[in-house]
Amino acid sequence: MSTDSRAASRRLNPLAHRVAVVGFLGLLVASVITLLDVVMRFVFSQPIEGWDDLTELVFAVAILAAFPAGLLQGHNITIRFLGAGLGNRPTYWLELLGALLTFIFIAGIAWQSVVLVFEYQANNDTTMTAEILTWPWWTLAALILIFCVPIQAVVMHGHFKRAVDGGGPGGTIDVSNDASHGGEV
């Protein structure tokens, strides 16, 4: 990866890591509340009012929180059987194509999430039972997806440099051999 891509990755990774940790903590808290809800239903026949509605929103945001770190660290599905038979250089170009398609997909989803937020806000969309406003939650989701766009651009740039140069680490970072998730190398 070029020095510029590596520096950009190192700048983006701490924030991506923090977003993922917050998402994980959100999932953990939601799981504990869900367990409490189940116990209350079983013991007292009284669920936590509105939790079913809120769960859908919490889980959507919490799961999306893992996307930035996942993209930056290359934790996405990759099929390499074709590249394995072609050699390194064609494999680098195939990985660039995959990074480009991922970029287009993430940018499109981010764009549509912004459209969805404006639609939900204009219509004062709420959940079915508890009537919780949905647009604030989907705004968080949209912001996370928007953050994924420059991350995937950095990943794509690194893959481009590797494809052109014929070698190097590519566009993702390896946090197992790198302290870029919070420290310096």
Stockholm file with secondary structure:
# STOCKHOLM 1.0

chainA/1-185         MSTDSRAASRRLNPLAHRVAVVGFLGLLVASVITLLDVVMRFVFSQPIEGWDDLTELVFAVAILAAFPAGLLQGHNITIRFLGAGLGNRPTYWLELLGALLTFIFIAGIAWQSVVLVFEYQANNDTTMTAEILTWPWWTLAALILIFCVPIQAVVMHGHFKRAVDGGGPGGTIDVSNDASHGGEV
#=GR chainA/1-185 SS CCHHHHHHHHHHHHHHHHHHHHHHHHHHHHHHHHHHHHHHHHHHSCCCTTHHHHHHHHHHHHHHTTHHHHHHTTCSCCCCHHHHHHCHHHHHHHHHHHHHHHHHHHHHHHHHHHHHHHHHHHTTCBCTTTCCBSHHHHHHHHHHHHHHHHHHHHHHHHHHHHHHHTCSCCSSCCTTSCCTTTSCC
#=GC SS_cons         CCHHHHHHHHHHHHHHHHHHHHHHHHHHHHHHHHHHHHHHHHHHSCCCTTHHHHHHHHHHHHHHTTHHHHHHTTCSCCCCHHHHHHCHHHHHHHHHHHHHHHHHHHHHHHHHHHHHHHHHHHTTCBCTTTCCBSHHHHHHHHHHHHHHHHHHHHHHHHHHHHHHHTCSCCSSCCTTSCCTTTSCC
//
